[in-house]
Amino acid sequence: MARKTMDCRSLPSERNCTVVISGEEDEVLELAAAHAVAAHGHTDDPELREGLRAALRDQQDLDLEEGAFVQLIEFHARDLGGFQELTEQWRERIGREGTARWALLSADRDRPDTFVQLVAFPDFAAAMRNSEHPVTTEFAKRMQEVTEGEAGFRNLDVRQVMRI
């Protein structure tokens, strides 16, 4: 049986909740219902459970799905360690307020000291909340100290995800 996941970031919420629950379907449904009642003030009734069940995803499906948003950041750095340290500081400081689902850092084999980072978000609105956060604003300013030249940004809407 595939593991199921419930991700509050994929559901409408005034609290911008970041809780993710993963496990067997019945376990996730029970925990998600308890969380919806305790953290979001919902009533545990058949309608809530039906909505939660509809929002369950196979765990691998959460990697990225249509409608998600990816930001591609290309930059140059002679010392990648400075960038990685800055990124870790950002992660610690933004904590639960971060909206990114995952990030990937890669090195360009054909262009020395050139790196590309992909950062995935549930959607464009979540990415904008992340970009406007004061911790991210400070990160962007400090990034110029550890990289060379201007970083290039591409804002990408996910149109299709192929599982191979």
C-alpha positions in Angstrom: 0.0 0.0 0.0 1.4 3.4 -1.0 2.1 5.9 1.8 -0.3 8.8 1.9 0.5 12.4 2.7 -1.6 15.4 3.8 0.1 18.8 3.3 -1.6 21.8 4.9 0.3 24.0 2.4 -1.8 22.6 -0.4 -5.1 23.6 1.3 -6.6 27.1 1.7 -5.7 28.4 5.1 -5.6 31.8 6.8 -2.8 30.6 9.1 -0.5 29.5 6.2 0.0 26.2 8.1 3.0 24.1 7.0 2.1 20.8 8.7 2.7 17.7 6.6 1.4 14.3 7.8 2.6 11.0 6.2 1.7 7.4 6.8 -0.9 4.8 6.0 -4.2 6.3 4.7 -6.3 5.7 7.9 -3.5 7.0 10.1 -3.1 10.2 8.1 -6.8 10.8 8.0 -7.1 10.4 11.8 -4.2 12.8 12.4 -5.3 15.3 9.8 -8.8 15.4 11.3 -7.4 15.9 14.8 -5.1 18.7 13.4 -7.9 20.4 11.5 -10.0 20.5 14.7 -7.1 21.6 17.1 -5.2 23.9 14.9 -7.8 25.3 12.4 -11.0 25.2 14.5 -13.0 22.8 12.2 -15.6 20.4 13.4 -14.8 16.7 13.0 -17.7 15.5 10.9 -18.3 13.5 7.7 -17.9 16.6 5.5 -14.5 17.4 7.0 -13.3 13.8 6.6 -14.5 13.7 3.0 -12.6 16.9 2.2 -9.5 15.6 3.9 -9.7 12.2 2.1 -10.0 14.1 -1.3 -6.8 16.0 -0.4 -4.7 12.9 0.4 -1.9 12.3 -2.1 0.4 9.4 -2.6 3.7 10.5 -1.0 5.7 10.7 -4.2 3.0 12.9 -5.8 3.9 15.7 -3.5 7.3 16.1 -5.1 5.8 18.5 -7.7 2.5 18.7 -9.4 0.8 20.7 -12.1 0.0 24.1 -10.9 3.1 24.3 -8.7 5.7 27.0 -9.2 9.5 26.7 -9.5 12.0 29.4 -9.3 15.3 28.9 -11.1 18.2 30.9 -9.8 21.5 30.9 -11.7 24.6 32.4 -10.0 28.4 32.4 -10.0 30.5 31.7 -6.9 34.1 30.7 -6.4 33.3 29.5 -2.9 30.1 27.6 -2.8 30.4 27.1 0.9 29.5 30.7 1.6 26.3 30.3 -0.3 25.4 27.0 1.4 26.0 28.6 4.8 23.8 31.5 4.0 21.1 29.2 2.8 21.2 27.2 6.0 21.0 30.5 8.0 17.9 31.4 6.0 16.3 28.0 6.6 16.8 28.3 10.4 15.6 31.9 10.5 12.5 31.5 8.3 11.4 28.3 10.1 7.8 27.5 9.8 7.0 30.6 7.9 8.9 29.3 4.8 6.6 28.2 1.9 9.2 26.3 -0.2 8.6 22.6 -0.5 12.1 21.7 -1.6 15.3 23.1 -3.2 17.9 21.5 -5.4 21.4 23.0 -5.9 23.4 21.9 -8.9 26.7 22.7 -10.5 27.1 23.4 -14.2 29.6 20.9 -15.6 30.4 23.0 -18.6 30.8 26.4 -16.9 33.0 26.4 -13.8 31.8 28.3 -10.7 28.2 28.4 -12.2 25.4 27.0 -10.1 21.7 26.6 -10.6 19.3 26.3 -7.7 15.7 25.2 -8.2 13.2 26.0 -5.5 9.7 24.5 -5.6 6.5 26.0 -4.2 2.9 24.7 -4.1 1.9 27.7 -6.2 2.9 31.2 -7.3 1.1 32.8 -4.3 3.2 30.8 -1.9 6.4 31.8 -3.7 5.4 35.4 -3.5 4.8 35.1 0.3 8.2 33.6 0.6 9.9 36.3 -1.5 8.2 39.1 0.5 9.2 37.7 3.8 11.9 39.9 5.6 14.2 36.9 6.1 14.2 36.2 2.4 14.8 39.9 1.6 17.8 39.9 3.8 19.0 36.6 2.3 18.8 38.2 -1.2 20.9 41.1 -0.1 23.5 38.9 1.6 23.6 36.6 -1.4 25.3 39.3 -3.4 28.2 39.2 -0.8 28.9 35.5 -1.4 28.3 35.3 -5.2 29.8 37.1 -8.2 27.7 39.4 -10.3 24.0 39.4 -10.5 22.0 36.2 -10.0 19.6 35.4 -12.8 16.0 34.4 -11.9 13.4 32.5 -13.9 9.9 32.1 -12.6 8.3 28.9 -13.9 4.8 27.7 -13.7 4.6 23.8 -13.7 2.4 22.7 -16.6 3.2 18.9 -16.5 4.9 16.4 -14.3 5.9 13.1 -15.9 6.7 10.2 -13.6 9.2 8.0 -15.4 
